[in-house]
Amino acid sequence: MKTIGMIGGMSWESTQIYYRMLNELTRRKLGGLHSASCIIHSVDFAPVETMQREGKWREAGELLAAIAQNLEKAGAEAVVVTSNTMHKLAPQIEGSVNIPLLHIGDAVAENVKKREIGRIALLGTRYTMEESFMTERLENHNLEVITPDSGDRELLNHIIFEELCVGKVRDVSRRRVLAVIEKLYDEGVHGIVLGCTELHMLVRQEELNLPLFDSTQLHVESIAEHMLEGVYAG
């Protein structure tokens, strides 16, 4: 079993989901008392969020790159970032270590392609929806990516940072997000990407009439596949 280095805490609400799901997948495959081999560095999100808001991405990248280097020194054989938004810094992180970064966008894209879906809507923080780092990653897999309109992007960003990142899961916000998705469906999208790891807490496939691609779930499945490659029960 390979050891995975996780850069988490952005927010810890989703990092704990990663840890639980990765261990559940490990137990499901190997049985017994088996659990995931991982090292987690969970950052204090408040100063990181300030860097995001103030556009200090270079400083944020230096922080995450240093963490990735420490995870590698501690024995990690691959590194993951448990946040869609912070994949903006993926090139800086990848360039700082000699182990692979398992990119969340690739995990999503591969699953979208398996369903033979070409036109998807990306939901997430305003950084993920409005900047190019995630849309281009998905488009590199020959997918057409659209995002909600400006008002809905503002709504989603508010729900993520002001509610989900502090553990508030509200039915009224779920209904609002579902209304955003319904508008996108009317615009002809064929699938919805939950491009924020906290959105896993709010929206489920059974609530929708089109395919849902949960980046948290798909990323963890990809991580587990890499971690357990060549490992069998017994």
N, C-alpha and C positions, 0 to 999 in steps of 0.2 A: 504494500500500500504506500502510495506517495504521500508526502506531507504537504498540506496546503497552507500557505500564508495568507491570512485575511486582513485586509485593511478595512476596518469597520468603524462604527460609531456615527455614521453620517446618514441617518440617525441610528442610534442603538435599537430603536424599535424594529427596524428591518434587519439589523445584524443578528439579533436573537432568532429571527425567523430563519436566516441562513444556517445558523448553527444547529437549530433543531431539525430542519429539513435534511441537512447533510448527514446528520447522525441517523435519522430515520431511514434514509436511502441506504446507508451503509449496513444497518441492521437487517433491512429487507433483503439485501443481496447476500450477506455473509451469515446472518443469524446469530444466535447466542448472545454473547456479551460484546460482540464487536462494535466498535464506534469509530468515528472519523478521526484520522490523524491530522490535526490542524493546529496552527498557532495564530491567535487573534491579537492584533493590536487595535484597540478601540480608542479612537481619538476623542478629545473634548470637542464636540461639534460647534459650540458657540463661537470660538475664534475662527474656525473654518468657515462657518456661515458668514461671518463678517468679511473675511477675505473674498468670498463669492460676491457679496453685495457691493463691495468696494472695488471689484475688478482686479484684485491682487492675486491673479491666477498663477503668476510665476512663483510667488511665495508659497502658495498652496501646493504647487507642484514640487517645490523643493522639500516641503514637509513630507508629502506622501512618498517621494523618491527615497528620502532618508529612512522612512519606515520600511519600505520595500527592501532596502539594503539590509536593514537589521533583521528582517524576517528571513532573508536568504542566509545570513550569517548564522541564524538560529536553527537552520536546517530545512527551511521551506524549499520545496522542489518546483513550486509554481506559486504565483501570487494572484490574488483576486481582489477587486475593489467592490464592496457591497453597496454600491451607489451608482445609478446611471449618470447623474450629473458629474460626478468626479471622474468619469471616463473621458471627460474633456482633457484630462491630464495624462491619459494613457500613454502617449508617445514619450512624455517626460519620465514616467515610471518605468516603461519598458527599457528606455535607454540607460537606466541606472543600475540594472541588474542583469545577471546572466541566466536567469530562469524565465520561463514563459509567463506572460500575463494572459489569463483566460478572460477574453473580452465578452462582456455581456451582450453587446450588439451582435456578435457572431452567433452566439447561442440562440438569440431570438430569430435572426435571419434564417438560419438553417431549418428551424422548425416551421417558419412561414413558408419556405420553399417546399417542404415536405407536403404541405397542404395545398400546394399549387395555387397559392394566392399571390396576386401581384400588386394590388393597391391596398395599402394599409394606412391607418391613422395612428400617429404617435402622440401619446399623452404623457405628460411628465411635468417637471419644473419648467419655469420659463427659460432657463438656460438650455435645457435639453430640447425644448420645442423650437426655440428661436435661433439658437446657434447651429452650426453645421456639423459638429463633431459626431452626433449620433445619426442624423439623417443621411449624411454621406457614407457612414459605415454601412447602413442598411442598403443604401442605393448601390453600393459596390457589389451587392449580391443581386443586382438587377431587380430591385423592388422599387415600386413607386410609393413615395412617402408624402403624406399631407399632415398638416397639424390643424388644430381648431383655430377659430378666429381670435382676434386679440382679446375680446372680452372673456371668452371661455378660457384662454390661456391664463389670464389674470386670476380667474376663479380657481382653476386647478392649482396654480402656484400657491394661492392663499390656503386652500384646503390642505395641501401637502405640508407647508411650513408651519402654519398656525394651528393645525389640528393633528394630522397624522404623526408628525415628527415629535409631538408631545403626548402621544397616546390617546388622542381624542378621535373616536370613530363614531360619527354622527349620522343618523338615518337621513336627516335633511341634506347632508352633503352627498350621501350616496345617491339620493334621488337627483340631485343637481348634476352629478357626474354622469349618471345614466341618461339624463336629458341631453348632455353634450354629445354622448355617444349616439343617441338617436338622431341628432342633427347630422352627424358625420355619416351615418347609415343612409340618410336621405340624400347625401351628396355623392353616394356611390362607392364608398369604401367597402372592401371585402373582408377586412379584419381589423381588430383593435389591438394595439400594442400598449400594454401598461408599462410605459418607459420610466417608471419611478418605482423603486423597490418598496416604498410605503403604500403605493396604491394596491398592492396585494392584500392589504388589510381591509379594503373598502369594497372592491368589486369582484364578483364571481361570475364564471361562465354561465351558470344557470339563470342569471338575470338578463342575459343578452340573447338576441336572435341572430348574431353573427359570431364568427370565431374570435376568441379572446386569447391573446398571447401575453402571458404574465411573465415579465422579464425576471422576476425573482425566482419563480418556479423553474423556468427554463435555464437560467444561469446555474442554479444549484444542481440541476440534473446534469448539465455539462461538466461542472466541477467534479461531481461524483463519478462520472464516466472516466474522466482523466485520472482521478485519484485511485480508482479501483481497477484500472486497466490491467489485465493479466492476473487479477486476484480472484480466487474462487472459494466458495464455502467448503468447509471440511478440512 
